[in-house]
């Protein structure tokens, strides 16, 4: 299960739920996330989220190089959007 979406949902819904879950996690720990972004560090707990993402992308039919590229691009892109959102003045 990923957020409010079950494992039987399509990969598109699972991916959207994964993105929202990552955002919710970052918002709970926003001061830490901002500090990590400045230092270029990575929170080890996020590795579990990337493993979940890998399962979602495999169910979408990705494998090999395409899977590796998606596993690099999607978290970086989502993380970048989250970092920008958290850096906005409230």
ABEGO torsion letter per residue (X at the ends): XBEABBAABBAAAAAAAAAAAAAAAAAAAAAAAAAAAAAGBBBAAAAAAAAAAAAAAAAAGBBEAAAAAAAAAAAAAAAAAAAAAAABBX
